[in-house]
Amino acid sequence: MATVVEAKDRYAASFEVFSESAGGGDWLRDVRRQAFERFSELGFPTKRDEDWKFTNVAPIASVEFERANGASVDAADLGAFRLPDVECSRLVFVDGRYAERLSTLTDLPEGVLAGSLADAIAVGDGSGDGTLERHLARYADYRSDAFTALNTAFIEDGGVVHVPRGVVVEQPVHLLFVSSEAEQPTITHPRTLIVAEEQSQITVVEEYVSLGGGVHFSNVVTELVAGDNAVVSHYVIERENEEAFNVGTLRIQQGRTSNVASHSVLLGGRLVRNNVHPVMGGEGGYCLINGLFMPRGRQHMDNFMWVEHASPHCDSRQFYNGILSDRSHGVFSGRIVVHKDAQKTDAKQTNRNLLLSGDARIDSKPQLEIYADDVKCTHGATIGQIDPDAVFYLCSRGISEDQAREMLLFAFAGENLDRMECDPVRAYAEVLVAERLPAARPRPRL
C-alpha cells in the first residue's frame, strides 16, 4: 500500500525538468501544473478505490520509469503494422514522439488536419482558430483520475486530428505508437485530440505496439469531440509485449444526434487498463462501445466503461467479449449513468466471457445508475466455457477437436469483429485475433 501511495514522489523531479522546457502557451503551462498538483494529491489508486478494486497497480507504481528518449527505428521494422488494402494516412510515434520520416500523409480533404500535437502546440494552435485551447484537456478529468492527471501534466506529443464542418474523410487515419526496446523501464504519455465538427465523418485507428522486449509503460489519454450530426469511428488495437503496462483513457464528448463507435482489441501487455467514458451531451445521440480482450499467461486486462446519458432521446450499446486462458485475469466494469434530464434513454450493456482454463479468472460488474423515470436500460453478464455439445457436433462432421474449438472461439470473437464497419481495420483485426487464438484444450490445474 505504501509503495503505491508514495510512488508519486518519484515523478516530481522529472516534472520540474520537463516543465521548464515544455512548449505551449500560458494556458497549457497552467493546465500542466494544476494536473501535476492534483496527481500529487491523489497518488496512484489502490484496491480500496471502488473503481480499481479488481486491479492492483503496485506493479506500475513500484517501477522507477525513465522518460523515453526515442530510439532509431527503420521503416522496415514497421512493415507488419499496416492496414491491408488501403492507402491511408499513417502517423508514427516512436517512444511517444512523432517520427515524420516514418509517417505517410495521403491527400486529405481540404481543411483536415492530421499531425503531431507537439507541432500544433509549437505554433500555438493546430487549426488557427483556437481549437487546441478550446478542447485539449477540457474533457478528460484529471481532477479525479491519477493516471489522467499524470498524462496531462506531461502533455508533449501525440496525435491531433481536426475535421472541419461538413467534411467526410473516406479513408481511416492510422496513429501508430511504437515502444522501442530499452535496457531500463521507460514511460510515455501519448496524448491525442480528435475533433470532428458538425456533420463531419472520420475513422481513426490508434495502435500500440512494441519492438522487442523490455518493460515500458504507455499512459494514454485520448479526447474525442463529436459535433452535432458528426459520425466518428474510433479503434484501439493494443498488442504490446507481455512485459508492458498500458493504461488508456478514451473520453468522448458527443453533440446533438452524433454517432460515435468505439472499438477495442486488447491482446498484449502485462497489465492493461482500458477506460472508455462517453458523455452524450446532445439530444438524440448514439454511442456503440464494442470490445474484445484476450489475455493469456498471467496477463491482467481491466475494462472500465462509464457511459453518461446527459440528454434525452439518446441510445447506447455496450458489447464486450473476453477469451481468457492460462492464469490470466480479466475485469469488466460497466457503468451506465442516466442523468435526471435524460428522459427516453435506451441503453444496453452486455459482457460475455469464455474461460479456457480452470485458473483463468474474470470479475464482471455491470451497473446502472438511473435518475430519470422514462428510460429503457438493461445489463447482463455471462461466464462459461466452450460448449462441449458444440464441439461434439463439429467433431461428428469430421473436424478435429482442436479445429472445432478454434472455430467456436473465432465465432465468439467474431461477434465483436463483425460490428467493425471499416473493412481494412476489421480484416486487420481478424488476422491478429486468429493468430492469438489459444490451443483451447483445457489445461489441468498445477
Order of alpha helices (4+ residues) and beta strands (2+ residues): alpha-alpha-alpha-alpha-beta-beta-beta-beta-alpha-alpha-alpha-beta-beta-beta-beta-beta-beta-beta-beta-beta-beta-beta-beta-beta-beta-beta-beta-beta-alpha-alpha-alpha
